[in-house]
Amino acid sequence: MASEQHDLVIIGGGPGGYAAALYGAAAGLDVAMIENRRIGGTCLNRGCIPAKELLQTAEVARTVRESDRFGVNASGDITLDFGTSTDRMWSVVDQLVNGLGSLLKNRKVTVFDGTGTLGADSTVTVKGADGEETTIDAANVILASGSVPRTIPGFDVSDRILTSDEVFLLEKLPDRVVVVGGGAIGCEFASTFVDMGSEVTILEALPAIMPGVDSDVVKVVKRALEKRGITIKTGVKVTGQTEVDGGVRVELEGGDSVEADTVVVSVGRRPLSDSLGLDGTGVEVDERGFVKVDEYCRTGVDGVFAVGDLIATPGLAHVAYAESILVIKQIMGEPCVPVDYGRVPWCIYSHPEVAFVGLTEEAAKAAGHDVVVSKHRWAGNGRAMILGETEGLVKIIAAKNDDGTGGQVLGVHMAGPWVTEQLGMGYLSVNWEATIDEIAQFIQPHPSLSENFGETVLTLTGRGLHG
C-alpha cells in the first residue's frame, strides 16, 4: 500500500471540497483531494449548473412563443430540439469541470480518483477503481462527501421514475410529468418542463409549495405556475405507483391518482456519510446521517472537520464555500467568524424567480419582533414593464420604530424578474444590520429593476415616491 503526506486531505470534490482545496492551496497548504466521480460534485454535474442551463433553454422557448407581444412574429411552428438543448447543457458542464481541473492543477492540489475513508487514527485511505489503495497522513482532514437524492418507498429509480440525478439523462422531452415534491428543486423542474412544452403536475404533501418561503412570495409563484398550466396539488400524500400502458399511475391517499410519462421524485437530499467509514473514528453521526459538528464545523476529533451537505446546515453550494473558508482560516490560525445560517442568501430559479435573506414576516413576529412591512409589485416598475415581466413583488420586513417607520432590516423577500441577481443589496442590508434610514440614502439607477428595492425601502421611511 502506497502512502503520502500532506498538510490537508479532503474527502469529496464538490463545492465544499474543491473550495477548501483551492482556498487552502492559495494559503500555502499542501492539499490532497479525493473524489470518486467527477470533480465538481452534485452542483456542477447533477444539480445547480445543468438545472439552470435547462431553465435558460426553457426561458428562451417561452420568450420565442411570446415574442408577438413585442411585434416579433416567429414564423412557422416553434419546436424544441431536446437533444440540442441537453448537448449544450453538457457542454457548459464540461467547460466548468475542465476549468476547475485546471485551477486545481495550477494550485498544485493532488487529486485522487477513488473513494476516501477515515481511519481511527485520522489517516485517510483512498481506494481507487482498480482496487489499489493509498494511505494519506495529514494534520487536518475535511469531510465533504456531499449528499444524494432522497427517495420514497415504492418509487425505485427506473426508466420512468427519476430523481434529480437521472432527470438530466433524459433523451426526449416527456409529454406528461409528475413532480413529487413542491420545494425549490421540484418547482424548478416543474417550471422547466412546462415551458419546454410538457404537461406538469406538482404533488406536495405539505399545505403549500416552497416550504420556508415567505407566504406572500409563495402566493405569487403558485399563481404564476398555475397560470402557465401547471396543476398544483398540496396536502396530498403519495402512496405508490403502478406502470400503465405508456406511463405511470401515481396513487394518492384517498384513492385519487395522476398519470404521467415520467415521475420526478424531488423530496430533498440525504447526507452521504455511510461511505466514509466513520465507525470507531470518534466522528459522530446523528440519526439522519449528518456528521455532528460545532459552529466552527469541527467534529469531535481534533483536526477533523466536516462541511457542505454532509452537515445539518442549508444545502447550498455557496454555504459550503463559506464553511470551507471558515475551516481553512482555522487551520491557518487566522481570525474567523462562524457562518450565520439565519442570514444566508437563498435563490430559486423557477419562473418567476425567488430570492430571499433573513426572517420571513411570520418568523419575525414569532421571534417577538414588532415589525413594519413594505411590499412593491413589479407592475409599476418601468424596466419590468419593458421586459414584459411584471409578476411578483419585493417585500421588506423591518423592526418598527416608535413613529411607525422602519428600523433595522430583518428580511428581504423577492419574486420576479432576475431577482436572484438583485439580492445583493438585501443581503448586505440584513447582514450589516442596516436600518431603513441608512439604505434609503442609496441611489438606484433609472430605469432598472433595482428601483423596486429602493422604492420599497423608501416607503418604510414614511415618504415613498410611487406608493
C-alpha positions in Angstrom: 0.0 0.0 0.0 1.4 3.4 -1.0 1.4 6.3 1.4 1.6 10.0 1.1 2.0 13.0 3.4 0.0 16.3 3.0 -1.0 19.2 5.2 -4.6 18.7 4.4 -6.7 15.9 2.9 -10.3 16.5 1.7 -12.7 13.7 1.1 -15.1 14.9 -1.6 -14.6 17.1 -4.7 -17.9 19.1 -4.7 -18.3 22.7 -3.8 -17.3 22.2 -0.1 -14.3 20.1 -1.1 -12.9 22.0 -4.1 -13.5 25.3 -2.4 -11.4 24.1 0.6 -8.8 22.8 -1.8 -8.4 26.0 -3.8 -8.6 28.3 -0.7 -6.2 26.1 1.2 -3.7 25.9 -1.6 -3.9 29.7 -2.1 -3.0 30.0 1.6 0.1 27.8 1.1 -1.1 24.4 2.3 -0.1 21.1 0.6 -3.6 19.8 -0.3 -4.9 16.4 -1.4 -8.5 15.9 -2.6 -10.3 12.7 -3.2 -13.3 12.3 -5.5 -14.9 9.0 -6.7 -16.8 10.6 -9.6 -16.2 13.8 -11.4 -14.8 16.8 -9.6 -17.4 19.5 -9.1 -19.8 17.2 -7.2 -23.6 17.3 -7.5 -23.7 21.1 -8.1 -21.6 21.1 -11.2 -22.5 17.7 -12.6 -26.0 16.7 -11.4 -27.6 19.8 -9.9 -27.2 23.6 -9.9 -25.4 24.0 -13.3 -27.3 21.6 -15.5 -30.6 22.5 -13.9 -30.1 26.2 -14.5 -28.9 25.6 -18.1 -32.2 23.8 -18.9 -34.1 26.6 -17.2 -32.4 29.0 -19.5 -33.4 26.9 -22.5 -37.0 26.9 -21.1 -36.8 30.7 -20.9 -35.7 31.0 -24.5 -38.6 28.8 -25.6 -41.1 30.8 -23.6 -39.7 34.1 -24.9 -39.9 32.9 -28.5 -43.5 31.7 -28.0 -44.5 35.1 -26.5 -42.5 37.2 -28.9 -45.5 38.5 -30.8 -46.2 40.8 -27.7 -43.2 42.8 -28.9 -44.2 42.7 -32.6 -41.7 40.0 -33.4 -43.5 37.3 -35.3 -41.8 33.9 -35.2 -42.9 32.2 -38.5 -43.9 28.5 -38.6 -44.3 26.0 -35.7 -42.0 26.6 -32.8 -40.3 23.3 -31.8 -37.8 22.3 -29.2 -34.8 20.1 -30.2 -34.4 18.5 -26.8 -31.2 16.7 -27.8 -29.5 20.0 -28.8 -30.6 21.5 -25.5 -29.0 18.7 -23.5 -25.9 18.8 -25.7 -25.5 22.5 -24.8 -26.1 21.6 -21.1 -23.3 19.1 -21.0 -21.1 21.4 -23.0 -21.4 24.0 -20.2 -20.9 21.4 -17.5 -17.8 20.0 -19.2 -16.3 23.5 -19.6 -16.7 24.2 -15.9 -15.4 20.8 -14.8 -12.4 21.2 -17.1 -11.8 24.7 -15.8 -12.0 23.5 -12.2 -9.5 20.8 -13.0 -7.1 23.4 -14.4 -7.5 25.6 -11.3 -6.7 22.6 -9.0 -3.7 21.6 -11.1 -2.3 25.2 -11.2 -2.5 25.4 -7.5 -0.8 22.1 -7.2 -3.6 20.2 -5.5 -3.1 16.5 -5.6 -6.4 14.9 -6.8 -7.1 11.2 -6.2 -9.7 9.3 -8.2 -11.2 7.0 -5.7 -13.2 6.6 -2.5 -11.8 8.0 0.7 -12.4 6.6 4.2 -11.3 7.9 7.5 -9.3 5.7 9.9 -9.4 5.6 13.7 -6.0 7.4 13.8 -7.4 10.1 11.4 -5.4 8.8 8.5 -7.3 8.6 5.2 -7.3 5.6 2.9 -8.1 6.0 -0.8 -9.3 3.0 -2.7 -9.1 3.5 -6.5 -11.3 2.0 -9.1 -8.6 -0.5 -9.8 -8.6 -1.7 -6.2 -5.2 -0.1 -5.3 -5.1 1.7 -2.0 -3.1 4.7 -0.8 -2.9 6.0 2.8 -2.7 9.7 3.4 -1.4 11.2 6.6 -2.3 14.8 7.2 -2.6 17.1 10.2 -6.1 18.1 9.0 -8.9 16.3 7.4 -12.1 17.8 5.8 -15.1 15.5 5.2 -17.1 16.8 2.2 -18.7 13.8 0.7 -21.9 15.6 -0.1 -25.4 14.2 -0.5 -27.6 12.0 -2.7 -31.3 12.4 -3.5 -33.8 11.1 -1.0 -36.4 8.6 -2.3 -39.8 7.4 -1.1 -41.0 3.8 -0.6 -42.3 2.2 -3.8 -40.6 4.7 -6.1 -37.4 2.9 -7.1 -35.5 4.5 -9.9 -36.4 3.2 -13.4 -36.8 4.5 -16.9 -39.9 6.4 -15.8 -39.2 7.1 -12.1 -36.3 9.6 -11.8 -34.6 11.6 -9.1 -32.8 14.9 -9.7 -29.7 12.8 -10.7 -31.4 10.9 -13.5 -33.6 13.7 -14.9 -30.6 15.1 -16.7 -30.1 11.9 -18.6 -33.5 12.1 -20.4 -33.1 11.7 -24.1 -36.5 13.0 -25.1 -39.0 15.5 -23.5 -41.8 13.7 -21.7 -45.3 14.7 -22.7 -46.6 14.4 -19.1 -44.6 14.9 -16.0 -45.5 14.5 -12.3 -43.1 16.2 -9.9 -43.4 14.7 -6.4 -42.3 17.4 -4.0 -43.0 21.1 -4.3 -39.9 22.5 -2.7 -37.2 24.6 -4.5 -35.9 21.8 -6.7 -39.4 20.5 -7.6 -40.6 23.9 -8.6 -37.6 24.5 -10.7 -38.1 21.2 -12.6 -41.8 21.9 -13.0 -41.1 25.4 -14.4 -38.6 23.9 -16.8 -40.8 21.2 -18.2 -43.9 23.3 -18.6 -42.0 26.0 -20.5 -40.5 23.3 -22.7 -44.0 22.0 -23.6 -44.8 19.2 -21.1 -48.0 18.9 -19.2 -46.9 19.2 -15.5 -48.4 18.3 -12.1 -46.8 19.1 -8.7 -47.7 16.9 -5.8 -46.8 18.3 -2.4 -47.6 16.7 1.0 -47.4 20.0 3.0 -50.2 22.6 2.8 -48.2 24.9 0.5 -45.4 24.7 -2.1 -41.9 26.1 -1.3 -41.9 25.4 2.5 -40.0 28.1 4.4 -40.5 30.8 1.8 -42.5 33.9 2.8 -46.2 33.4 2.3 -46.6 36.4 0.0 -43.9 35.2 -2.3 -45.4 31.6 -2.3 -48.8 33.1 -3.4 -47.1 34.9 -6.3 -45.2 31.8 -7.5 -48.2 29.5 -7.2 -50.4 31.8 -9.1 -47.8 32.2 -11.9 -47.1 28.5 -12.2 -50.9 27.7 -12.4 -51.3 30.5 -15.0 -48.8 28.7 -17.2 -50.8 25.5 -16.9 -49.1 23.6 -14.0 -51.5 21.6 -11.8 -50.6 22.0 -8.2 -52.0 19.6 -5.6 -51.0 20.4 -2.0 -51.7 18.5 1.2 -51.7 15.2 -0.7 -49.8 12.1 0.2 -48.3 9.8 -2.4 -48.9 6.2 -1.6 -47.5 4.3 -4.5 -47.2 3.9 -8.3 -48.0 1.3 -10.9 -46.9 1.0 -14.5 -49.7 1.5 -17.0 -49.7 1.4 -20.8 -47.2 4.0 -21.9 -46.7 5.6 -18.4 -47.0 5.5 -14.7 -50.0 6.0 -12.5 -49.1 7.8 -9.2 -51.5 6.8 -6.5 -52.6 9.3 -3.8 -54.1 8.8 -0.4 -57.9 8.8 -0.6 -58.0 6.9 -3.9 -57.1 9.6 -6.4 -54.3 9.1 -8.9 -52.4 11.0 -11.6 -50.9 9.5 -14.7 -47.7 10.6 -16.4 -44.9 9.5 -18.7 -42.2 10.5 -16.3 -42.2 10.9 -12.5 -39.6 13.2 -10.9 -39.1 12.4 -7.2 -37.9 15.6 -5.7 -38.2 15.2 -1.9 -34.9 16.5 -0.8 -31.4 15.1 -0.3 -29.7 13.0 2.4 -26.1 13.2 3.5 -23.7 10.7 2.0 -21.9 9.8 5.3 -22.2 6.0 5.1 -19.2 5.7 2.7 -16.8 7.5 5.0 -16.1 4.5 7.3 -16.7 6.6 10.4 -17.4 3.8 12.9 -14.7 3.8 15.5 -13.2 7.1 14.4 -14.7 9.3 17.1 -16.6 11.3 14.5 -20.3 11.2 15.4 -23.3 11.0 13.1 -26.9 11.8 14.0 -30.0 9.7 13.4 -30.5 11.4 9.9 -26.9 10.6 8.8 -25.5 14.1 9.3 -22.0 14.4 10.7 -22.1 16.3 14.0 -20.1 19.5 14.1 -19.9 22.7 16.2 -20.4 26.2 14.9 -16.9 26.1 13.5 -17.5 22.9 11.5 -15.3 20.9 13.9 -16.2 17.3 14.6 -15.4 15.7 17.9 -11.9 14.6 16.7 -9.1 17.2 16.7 -8.1 18.2 13.2 -11.2 16.6 11.5 -13.8 19.0 10.1 -17.0 18.5 8.0 -18.7 20.9 5.6 -21.4 21.1 3.0 -24.4 18.8 2.6 -22.7 16.4 5.0 -23.7 18.5 8.0 -27.1 19.8 9.0 -26.8 23.3 7.5 -28.6 24.8 4.5 -27.8 22.6 1.5 -26.5 25.3 -0.7 -23.2 25.4 -2.7 -22.4 28.9 -1.5 -22.9 27.9 2.1 -20.4 25.0 1.5 -18.0 27.6 0.1 -18.3 29.7 3.2 -17.9 26.7 5.6 -14.8 25.7 3.7 -13.2 29.1 4.0 -14.1 29.1 7.7 -12.2 25.8 8.2 -9.1 26.9 6.2 -8.9 30.1 8.3 -8.9 28.0 11.4 -6.2 25.7 10.0 -4.1 28.8 9.2 -4.6 30.2 12.7 -6.4 33.2 11.3 -9.3 35.1 12.9 -12.7 33.8 11.7 -16.4 34.1 12.4 -18.9 31.2 12.2 -21.4 31.3 9.3 -24.7 32.9 10.4 -27.1 30.4 8.8 -30.1 32.6 9.5 -28.8 35.2 7.2 -27.5 33.3 4.2 -28.9 34.1 0.7 -31.5 31.7 -0.9 -32.3 31.6 -4.6 -34.9 29.6 -6.5 -34.6 29.7 -10.3 -38.2 29.0 -11.3 -40.2 31.4 -13.4 -40.8 33.8 -11.7 -37.5 33.6 -9.7 -37.4 33.7 -5.9 -34.6 35.2 -3.8 -34.6 36.0 -0.1 -32.5 36.6 3.0 -33.3 36.9 6.7 -36.6 36.4 8.5 -40.0 36.0 6.9 -42.8 38.1 8.2 -44.2 35.1 10.1 -40.8 34.2 11.6 -40.0 37.8 12.6 -43.3 38.1 14.5 -42.8 34.6 16.1 -39.4 35.8 17.3 -41.1 38.6 19.1 -40.3 41.5 16.8 -42.7 44.4 16.3 -42.4 44.8 12.6 -43.4 47.0 9.7 -43.7 45.6 6.2 -43.5 47.2 2.8 -44.4 45.5 -0.5 -44.0 46.8 -4.0 -45.1 44.8 -7.1 -43.4 44.9 -10.5 -46.4 46.2 -12.3 -45.3 49.8 -11.7 -41.6 49.3 -12.5 -40.7 50.7 -15.9 -37.9 48.2 -16.5 -40.1 45.2 -15.6 -42.8 46.6 -18.0 -40.3 46.9 -20.8 -39.2 43.3 -20.2 -42.8 42.2 -20.1 -42.1 40.5 -16.7 -44.4 42.2 -14.1 -45.4 39.2 -11.9 -44.1 39.3 -8.4 -43.0 41.7 -5.7 -40.3 43.0 -3.4 -41.1 42.7 0.3 -39.0 44.1 3.1 -39.6 43.3 6.8 -38.1 45.8 9.3 -38.2 46.4 13.0 -40.8 49.0 13.8 -39.7 52.4 15.2 -41.8 54.3 17.7 -43.1 56.6 14.9 -44.2 53.6 12.8 -41.3 53.9 10.3 -38.9 51.1 9.6 -35.8 50.5 11.7 -33.3 47.6 11.3 -33.9 45.4 8.2 -34.8 41.9 9.3 -35.7 40.2 6.0 -35.8 40.9 2.2 -38.0 38.6 0.0 -38.4 38.9 -3.7 -40.2 37.1 -6.5 -40.0 38.3 -10.1 -37.6 39.0 -13.0 -33.9 38.3 -12.3 -34.4 38.7 -8.5 -31.6 36.1 -8.0 -29.2 38.7 -9.4 -30.7 41.5 -7.3 -30.5 40.1 -3.8 -27.1 41.6 -3.1 -28.5 44.8 -1.7 -30.9 42.9 0.5 -28.2 40.5 1.7 -25.9 43.4 2.7 -28.7 45.2 4.4 -29.7 42.2 6.6 -26.1 41.1 7.4 -24.8 44.6 8.2 -27.9 45.1 10.4 -28.6 48.2 8.4 -31.5 50.5 9.1 -34.1 51.8 6.7 -32.9 55.3 7.1 -29.3 54.3 6.2 -30.1 52.4 3.0 -32.8 54.8 1.9 -29.9 57.2 1.0 -28.7 54.8 -1.7 -29.5 56.0 -5.3 -30.9 53.4 -7.7 -30.3 53.8 -11.4 -33.4 54.5 -13.6 -34.9 52.7 -15.3 -33.8 49.5 -13.5 -35.3 46.5 -11.7 -33.3 47.5 -8.6 -35.5 50.6 -8.3 -38.2 48.3 -6.8 -36.0 47.6 -3.8 -35.2 51.3 -3.4 -38.9 52.2 -3.6 -39.8 49.5 -1.0 -37.1 50.9 1.3 -38.2 54.5 0.8 -41.8 53.7 1.6 -40.6 52.4 5.0 -39.3 55.9 5.8 -42.9 57.1 5.6 -42.2 59.1 2.4 -42.3 56.8 -0.6 -42.4 58.3 -4.1 -44.7 55.9 -6.0 -46.6 54.1 -3.3 
